[in-house]
Amino acid sequence: MIGSSLSGVTFVSVPGSVGKISFAYFQVVLGYLVGYWVIILILMPLYYRLKVVSIYTYLEQRFDIWAHKTGAFIFLVSRSVGSSLRLFLAATVLQLFLFDAWGVPFFVTVAITITLIWIYTFKGGVKTIIWTDTFQTFFLVGAVAITVWQIADKLGFSFSEMVNTINIGGYSKIFVFDSINSPLFFPKQFLGGMFIAIAMTGLDQEIMQKNLTCKTLGDAQKNMFWFSITLVIVNLLFLTLGALLFIYCNQKELKFLR
């Protein structure tokens, strides 16, 4: 579930946001926690009581088959568009930082990426999803942790020195209560995060199918609980990476875009 919730977009956008809004994004992450508890206590018992295979089956039981088909169709379209944009961003980053130097055309980069995706999903089934998402999570989170460690090491920071430098640099500010008109105003960010979690996790087939494969409701709720805790820690790691990148650029007098 972590692998499905994070992507190359997260790797670029969350650390990049620190330069403009410090750790204010963490307000959204705190809202996620409440949204996940809504899923644990309300949506998951509903899905398991009705014994649905697809969460959109509920729409057919509650309304009619057209509601079911409409929900499934919207999911397929939105997932296709979203996945295409994430693939485009990932391929663009690979092209700029790697394949351009090798003289590889962009369309070849995209074709290779799609071919690899097709190969590992060809067999299909939940087992394939579990393995591929596990590898994705391991390498994505591992890359963030290693990058944080390497930057801190290059700057000569111990853990406590890293934390103090981030605080002194003003990057660690989380809560914003200054102005109700500010888009970063805490209630806006918190409630937004809560509803994002409900919509993009509790009402999304790609994420919820991983819970529906658990044998019991208790197992699924336990899975969602540990997922929510882990996601908070991982997002904090992304924000730490962002702060370290800006500190590193300032100390080494490197140019960067805010």
N, C-alpha and C positions, 0 to 999 in steps of 0.2 A: 504493500500500500504506500510506503514511503517512496518507492521508485516510481509509482504511478502519479503521485502528487507533486513530485519535483521534476524539473527538467532543465535543459540548458538555459531556458528563459530565467529560471530561478537563479541559476549560477551567475547570470549577467546582471539581472535587474535588482535583486535584493542587496548585494554588496554595493552596487552603483548608487542606490538610493541614499546610502549613509552620508555621502558628501552633501546632500541637500537637506535631508530631514533627520539626520542622526539615526537614532534607534527607534524613531517614532513608528516605524512599521510594526514593531513588536506589539503595539496596541491592537493591531489587526490579529496578530497571532494569539493574543489573550482572548479575543473574541472567538477564535477558532475553538478554544477549549470548551466554551459554553455551547457552541453549536454541536460539538461532538457529543456532549452529554445529552442534548436533545435527541440526537440520533440513537444513542445507547438506550435511553429510557422510553422513547416514544416510537420511533420508526422501526427499530430492530425487532421489538416485541410484535409489532404489527406484521412485519414481513414473515416472521417465523410462525405466527399464529395462522396466517393464511397459506403458509407453505408454498410461497411463490418461488419460481425459478428465476424469473426476470422481475425486477421491481415494477416494471410497467404493466405486469399482469394485474397488479392492484387496480390500475385504472379501468381495466375491463370488468373486474369484479365490482368495483364501486360505481362505474358508469356504464360503458358499453365497449364493444370491440373497436369502434372508431377512435375512442379516447386512447385506448391501448396502442393502436397503430400510429396515431398522431404523436404520442409521447416517444415511442420507439424511433419514429422517423426524425423527429427533432434531435434526438440523441445522436443518431447516426450522422446527420448533417453537421451538427455543431462539433462532434468529435472529429469528423473528417477535416473540417476547416481548421480547428485548433491544432490538430496533429500536423497538418500541412505547414502551418505557420511555425510551429516548434521545430519541425524538420528543416525548414528554410533557414531559421536562425542558426541552428546547430551546424548546418552545412556551410553557411556564410562564415562563421567563426573558423571552422576548419580550413576553409579556402583562404582566408586572409592570413592566418597564422602558420599555415603548413603547406597546403597544396599549391598556392601561388608561387612559392619559392621553387617548387619542383616542376613548374610549368604545366600542371594538370588543369584542364578546363573545368569550369564550374559545373557544367552538365554531367561531366564524368564523376565528379565528387558526389553529386546527388544520386546518380545512377548506382554507384557503388554502395552508398548508404541504404538505398531502397532495396537493393539486392540482398544485403546482409539482413535487413529486417525481414524480408520474405523468407530467407533461409531458416532463421530461427523461429518463425511462426508457422512454417509449412506444416509441421506435425499437428499443431493446434492442441486444444485442451487446456484444462486448468493447470496441469503439471508444467506445461511449457511456459505459461504465464508466470507461475511461481518462480521457476528457475531464471527466466530472463529478467524479471523484476528484481530478484535477489541480486543478480550480478550488477544490474543497473544501480541499485541502491548502494551496494558495496563500493563500486568504483566512484560514484558521484560523491558520496559522503566522505569516502577515503581521500579523494582528491582535495576536498575542502579542508579536512583536518591536516593533511600533509602541507598544503599551501600555507595555512595559518602558522604551523610549526616552523616552516622554512623562512617565512617573512620575519617572524619574531626572532628567529635565530640570527638572521642577517642584520637585524637591528640591535642585536645583543640584549634582548629582553628576557628576563625570567617571567614566570606567569604573573607574579604580583606586579612587576614593572610594566608588563603589557597592559594589565587592568588599569593601573594608575595613569599611564600615558593616554589611554583611551578616554578616561574620565577628564583629565586635564585638557585634552584637545577638544572637549565639548561634544564628542561623538556619541556618548552614552545616554544622552537625554531621551527618555522614553515617552513620558506623559506630557500632553499638551492641553492646558486648560486656559490659555491666555485669552482666546477670543472664540466665541461661539460661531463666528463667521469663517473661521479658519477650517480648511478641508482636513487638517490634522487634529481637530478638536476631538478629545478622547471618546465621548459617546458616539460620534459619527464613525470613527475607526473601529471601535469595539463592536458596535451593532453591525456594522458592515462585515466585519470578520465573522461574526456569528452566523449571519444569513448566507455568506459565501460558503461556509463549512456545511451548512444544512443543504444548500442547493448543489454544490459541487462534489459532495461526498455522499450524503444521505439520499439524494435524489439522482445519483449518477450510476448507471449500470456498471460501468467499468470498475469503479471502486467497490460498490456494494456486492458485486458478484463474488469478490474475494471473501466477504463475510458470510454470504449465503452458502458457501461451500463448507463452512464449519458445521460439525454434526449437531451441536446444540446451541441454543440461544446464549447460554452462559459463556461458551467458548467464543462466540462471535463478539459478545460484549467485552470480554477480556481482551480480545484482539484489538478492538476499537479503542479501549482505554490505553493500552500500551502504545498504540499508534499515535494517539493524541499527545502523550507525554514525550515520545521520541521526536515528533514533529516540532514541538516547542524547542527542544534542545538543538535540533538541526538548524532551525531558523536563527537561533541565537548564534550558532557557529557561523552561518552566512553573514550575519551582521558584523560579527567580530572580524571576519575576513575583510569586509568592506572598510572598516575603520583602519585596519592595519595597512591596507592598500593605499589609502589616502595619507596616512602618516609616513609610509615609505616614500611615496612620491614627493611629499613636502621635504623630507630630510635629504633625499637624493636629488632634489630640484628637478624632478621629471615633470614633463607637461602632461596634463590630463584634462578631460572635459568634465565639467560639472553639469 
